[in-house]
Amino acid sequence: MSTTHTGKAESALPARITGELLTRLTGLVAADGGAAPYEMTEVYTGAPVGALPQSSPRDVLAACATARAAQAEWSALPLRQRLRVFERLHELILGEVETIADLIQIGCGKTRRMAVEESCDVPMVISHYLKTARRVLRPKRRGGAMPLITSSIEQHRPKGLVAVIAPWNFPFAIALSDAMPALMAGNGVVLKPDNKTALCVLFGVELLHRAGLPRGLVQVVCGEGPDIGPTLIDNVDFVMFTGSTATGRIVGEQAGRNLIGCSLELGGKNPMIVLADANLDEVIPGAVFAAFANSGQACMHIERIYVHRSRYDEFLRRLVAAAAELNGKIGGTYDYTPEFGSLVSPQHLERVAAHVEDARAKGATVHVGGQARPDVGPAFYEATVLTGVTPEMTHATLETFGPVVTVYPFDDEREAVRLANATDYGLNASVWTGDLAHGERIAAQLQAGNININDGFVATYAAKGTPSGGVKQSGVGTRHGDQGLLKYTDTVNVGVLKKQVLAARAGQPYDKQLAMTLMSLRLMRRTRLR
């Protein structure tokens, strides 16, 4: 089923998205009806979809209290029993991929392929932690100060209540993938999705209930960040936030005042370096995906490409041709025909267009794209390739977060590394070369939390066993890997003393006690006992 923009806002939602389903999902929002609802729209047409209840600060307090009460019982269950819920959820998500993709597309406007791939991210995360959670969370006995006589037990206990504040660009994947390890670890969760993309998140919560998660353990609050965010952060024990660096600073500051932990994945101005020996037959499709997937609305997408001068002209020519071809496959349908989708809203289109117009006005060259497509829908913008972007242009340094990429030539690899690192951000970077060892040497010099060799960003993000996060102004903390689970726990040290040997011996001069202590320390070091 498809929709086309004709100037009149008429939506034709997929048959799976019924009024009954929408009523059921919006009923999961913790809201007493006191606040005016948010009018949801279908991105492709701008047509109304329905009313999303908005939570008040009082609703947030009630949601936190409900989740805390449920968490006390949930955390008391054996881990194996908690994990059974997620074994069932894994299959439920795979069985509902089409409905999830519909709901993602309604709110985001992305292509069908991208929506389906997003929905599959959550089962990948679940599968990883089903395999590793027992090992990671199991208490571990460590050596103590004195071998045999003392020991220490490392325990990982749930934080209590976790806030997951999710973005609009990958709403289902990020909201659910961040919430799953928190729940597995024994926490309660309060989810705050973006209003524009709440439906797919709410459907994920419904699937959690169908999988057997206790009612009340996951609460959903909806509203604008400034309206309910402060109350939420003041009433939880940990915050997981994905969004802009500016908002991340506010979240981190409030978490710090409350002396609670936070994990922040923030913005990026991600570079790609194409070395002289790179195979352009592989680089070009990789660069197109890295720059234009999800219409450039991905935290890890590439906005700056540095190409060795010997390959620059050919690379630019081929990239421009590939972007032009992509612009011919733009569309808003609930099938796999379009290969390039919409931006999330007309407001975001204005931001993207403003960055391009600023660059154009200051002398940059627009080789392809640089135009909105109102003939397709209210928020469509073409894949755009720029050159001649200079530091005073907005797009040069600020995250555009759209389908806009700049290509620069370089002569020396040290210059390429310097330019790639010349940003306040450090989320993702990419290196393309025919020599993997050479690529690893370049990667070792790049300042980013994720570095991909011969790939744009999927190789790192899809590696669920390895932590993924940003450096510099791109964030604090990580998701995925052991750390992605342990961050939702407090580490507790239980010391065991089998015989009283650590206290000072009555009547023995302190200098003799000191001599014995120093001798013991030397002996344990030589024998590797401690």
N, C-alpha and C positions, 0 to 999 in steps of 0.2 A: 504494500500500500504506500502511496506517495502523496506528497503535498507540493504544490507549486505556488509561488507568490504572484498574485495578480493585482496587488494594490489593495485588495480587500482581505481583511483578516478572517479567513475561513480555514479552520483546522480540520484535518481528516485523520484522527488518531487511529492507530492500529486497533483491530477488533478486540485484541486482548485487553486493551485499556478501557475498561468499562466504568460507568459511573459508580457502580457498586464497589469496584476495586479502589477507586479514588477516595470514596467515602471511608472505606475501611482503613486506608493508609493514613489519611489526614487525621483520623480518629486516634492514632497512636501518639500524636503530639501532646505533650504535657502543657495544656493551656485551658484556662477556665472560661474562655470566651470574652474576657473583659477588654482585650485589645483588638483593634481592627485587623482583619485578616489580610494576608498578602495575596494579591491576585497573581496566580501562576499563569505563565503563557508558554505556548509552544514556540520555540526559538525560530523554527523554519518560517512561520507565518506571522508571528506576533499575536496570534489569536488566543483568547482566554482558555485556560484549561480547568481552573477551579480555584477555590479559596483555600489557602494554607493557614491554619490557626497560628497566631503569634503568642509566644509565651511572655508573661510579665516577670519581673524579678521575684514576685511572690510564687509564681509557678515554678521558677527555677529552684527556689528553696524547697518547695514540696517535692519536686523531682529528685533532688539530692537526698532528702530524707527517705523517700521510698527506696531508692537504690541502695542506700546504706543499710536499711533494714534487711533487704534481700541479700546483700553481700555477706552479712554475718553468717547466714545459713549456707550460702554458696561456698565460702572459703573453708567451711568445716567439712565439706565433702572430700573424699579421697580424690587425688588428681585423676586417677584412671576413670572415675565416674564423671568428672567434669569433661574429660576429653571425649567421652562418648557422644556428647551433644555435638561436638564439632565434626566427628566422623559422620553423623547424620547430616549436618549442615553442608558438608562438602558435596554430597550427592544431591541434596536439594537445590543448591546453586546450579550445578551442572544441568539439572533437569529443568530449570527455569531461566536458562540463558536468554531465550528469546524475549521473555517479558522484561527481564532486567535490562536488556539492550534497548527495548522500546522506551522504558522509563528514563534511561540515561540520555537517549537521543532527544526526547521531549524537552528536557531541561538544558542540555548542553549544545545540541545541534551538531554533534560530531557524526562522522560517517558510521555506517553499520559495522564495518569491520573493526573500527576503533572501539566502538561500544562493546562488541562481543569480546574483544581482547581485554578490555578493562574488566569485564565481569569475570574473566578467567583468572585475574590476578589474585582474587580472594581465595579460591581453592588452592592455588599454588602456595600461598602463605599458610593456610590451614594445614596442608599436607606436610610442609616443612616442620611446623611446630608439633604436629602429631608424632612426627618421627623423633624430635629432639627434646620436647618439653620434659619428659621424665628424667633424662640425663641432666639437663640444665638446672631443673628445680630441685633435684634430689639433694638432701643434706649431705655434706662432704666432711669427713673427719680429717682434720689436719694435725700436724705435730704441734706440741706445746713447747713451753720454755725448756723443760727438762724431758729428754727422751724417756719413754715408758711410763714415767710418773705423771706427766701432764699431757693433755690433748685439748684440741679445740674443734668445735663443730660449726661449720658454716651453713647457716640456714637462709632461705630466701622466702620471706613472708610477703603477702600482698600488701600493697600500699594502702588499700581501702577503697577509695572512690577516685576514678580517673575521668577527667574531662577530655574528650576527643573533639577538637574543633577542626572540621574538615572543609576543604576548599570546593569550588565549583567545577574545576577543570577535570578532575578524575574523582567524582564524588563517591561513587560506590566503592571503588578500589581502595581509596585512601581511608574513608570512614570505617569500612569493615576490616580492612587489613590492619589498621592501627588498633581497632577495638578487640580483635580476636586474641592476640597474645595477652592483652590486659585481662580479659575474661578467663583465659586458660590459667593465668597465674593466681586467680581467685579474687579478682577485683570486681566491683560494680562499675558501670560506665554510664556517663551522661554524654550523649552525642549532640553536638550542635552542627548540623549541616548548613550550607548556604541555602537561603530561601529559594533561589532559582532552581536548585537541583536536589531538593529534599525528597522527592518522591521515590527515587531509586534507593536512597538510604532507608527510608521507612519500609520499603519492601524487604530490604535486607533484615531489618528488625523483625518483621513478620515471619521471615524464614527462620530466624533464630528461635522464635517461639514455637514454630512447627517442629523444630529439631529437639525441643524439650528444654530450652533455657527457661529458668524460672521467671514468671511474670514479675515485673518490677525491677529486675536486675539491670536491665538496660532501659534508660529513659531518653527520650528525644525532646529537646527544647529547640524552638525556632524563633528567630527574631534577628534584628540587626545587632552587630557586635557591640557597639557602644551602649545599647539598651540593656542587654542581658549578660554580656561577657564578664563585666566586673563581678556581678553576683555569682556567676558560675565559678570563676577562679577563686573567689573567697570561700567557697564551700566544698572544695575537693582537695585531694591529697597529691595530685599530679596532673599536669596539663600536657597533652600532646596537640601541638598546633602546626598546621601547614598553611602557609599563605605568604603575604608580602613581608619584606624585611621591616618596613615601617610598623606594621601591626605586630610583628614578632617582638619588636623592642618593647612595646606596651605590655604584651602578654608576659614576657620575661621579667619585666620590672615588677609587675604585680605579683608574680609567682615568687620573686625574690623577697619582696616585702613580707609575704606570708610564710617564707622559709619552707616552700614546697618545691619539688623538682619539676622541671619542664624539659620537653624535647621539642625543638623548633626546626622545621624544614622550611627555609625561606627562599628568597629570590636568587636569580642567577643571570649572568651575562656570558653564557657559555661559549668557549672558543673551540674551533676545530683547526688542526694543523695538517696540511696535506704536503707530505715530503716529495722530493723529486722522483723517488722510485715507486710511488704509489700507483696502483693499477686503477686508472680512471673508469674503467668499465665497472669496477666495484664501488669506487668512491662516489660516483654521481648518484646512483640510486640510494646509497647510504646517506649522502648529504641531503637529498630531497626529503627522505623520511625524517632525518634528524632535525631539519629546519621547519618542515611544513606538516608533519604529523599532528593530528588534532588541531589543525589550523594554527600551529605554532603555540598553542596554549598548553605547554608542558614545562614544568619547572626546569627540567634537564635538557630542553631543546636547544639547538645551536642557533646563536644569533650572529656570531662572528666567524668567518672562515679565512684562514691565512694559507695561501698557496705559494709554493716555490715558484719563482718568476719563470723558470723554464717550462712550467706546466700551466701558468696562470691563464694565458689567452685561451688555450683549449678548454681548460676547466670552466672558465666563465662562459664561453660559448655553449658548452654542453649543459651547464646548470641552467642557463637562461632558457634554452630549448626545452629542458625537462620541466621547468616551472611553467612555461607557456602551455605545454601539453597537459599539465595538471590542472591549469585553469580552465581547460576545455572539458574537464570531468567534474566540475563543481556542481553541487546539487543538494537538495534536502529531501531525501526519501528514506523510508524504513526498509530499504532493501540494499543490496550490495552494488548497485549501479554507480553511484557517485564515489569518487576517490578523494574528494576534497569537500569538507563540510563548512559549517557556519562558525562564526565567532559566537560567544555565549550571549551577547546582547548588543543592541544598538549603542548603548553607552560605552561598551568596551571597544566597539568598532571606532567610535570617535577618538578614543585614546590612541589606537593603532594608527589611524589615518593622520592624526596630528603629528606623530613621530615621523611619518613618511613625508608629510608636507613641510615640516620644519627642515628635514634634510634636503629636500628638493629646493626649497627657497634659499638655502645656504650653499648651494652649488653641487650637491650630490647628484649622481646620475641614476635614474630609475630605468633599469634595463628591461624589466618585465613587471607587470602587475601595477601596484600603486593605485588601485581603483576599488571602490566599493561596488557591489553588484546588486543593486536594488531590484533588478529584473528577476533575480533568483529568490531573494528574501531580504528582510530588513537588517540582517546582521552579517551578510556575506562580504568577504574582502579577499581580493586575489592574492595568490602567492607572489611575493615581491622580492626582487634581487636588486641590491644597491651596490654602487662603487663610489669612491670619492668621498666617503663619510669621514669627517674630520672631528676632532675632539669637542668643538663647541656645539656640535649637533646633539640633540637630545638622544637620538638612537645610538650614538656612539658609546654612551656610558650607562644609560638607564635601561632597565629591562622593558622591552616593548611588549613582550608576551603575546605575540601575534605572528602571522606568516610573513615575516620580514627578516631578511638575512643580508649582511654586508660581506663582500669579498675583498680581500686585501692581498697584494703580492708581498713576498719577502725574498731576500737574497741569502740570508745567513740564518742557520737554525737557531743560533743564540738570540738573534733578533726576533724570530718567531716565538720563542719561549718567553722572551721579555714582554712582547706585545700581548701574548695570551694571558700572562699573569698581571697585566696592567689594569686591574679592576678591583673594586672593593669586594666583589663576589668570589665564591669558590665552590660552586656546587658540582659542576660537571665539566669535563674536557674530553677531547677526542683527538687521536693521532692516527693518521693513515700512512702506511709504509709497506713496502714489499719485504722488509727485513724486521721480523718480530723483535729480535734482540735490540735493534736500533730503536724501534718503537718504545721498548721498555726503558731505554736510557733517556729518551725524551720525556716519557711519562714520569720518571723519577724527578724531573725538574719542574713539573707543573703543580700549581697550587690549587688543588680541587679535591673534594671528598670522593668523587667518582671520576675515574679516568678510563676511557675505553680505547683500545687499540683495534683499529679496523672495524669500528662500529661507532654509532653516534651516542646512544645512551642505553639501549636495551640490554647489552651484555652485562652491565653493572646492576641495573635495577632488577633484572630478572634473576639475579644470583641471590636467592633468598637466604642462603646459608652465610652470606657475608654482609656485615653491617654496611648501611648506606646512609650518608649524611653529608652535610656541607661544612666547609671551613670558612674563615674570614666572616663576612657579613651574610653568608648563606645558611647559617644555622648553628644550633647547639644540639648535640646528641645525635642518635642514629635510630633508624628502624631496620628490621631484618637481622638475621644472625642471632647468636646468643644474647647480644646486648639488647636487641629489640624486644626480648622477653624479660630479661633481668632488670631493665629500667623501670618496669612496673612493680618491682619488689623492693623491700627493705632488706638489706643484708644484716643478719644477726649473728653475732659471735657468742657461742656458748662454751665457756672454758670449764674444763674438768681437771680437778686436782685429786689424784688417788692417794697421796701421802703428803703430809705437811712438811715439805722440805724447803719451801720458798721463804718462809718467815725467818727473821733473825734468830739465831740460837741464843737462848738466855745464858748470860754469864760469859760468852765468848767475845773477846775484844773485836771491835769492828775491823781493825787492820787485818786480822786473821781471816775474818769472813770475806773481806775484799780479795785477799790473796787467793782464797779457794775459788771465788767467783771467776777471777781472771784466768786461773788455771783451767777451770771447767770450760770457759768460753774457747780457750785455745785448743783444748782437747777435742771439743765437739766440732770445731772448724776443721782440724786435721783429719778427723775420722769421718767427716761429712755427716755427722749425726744431726746437725742443725745448721 
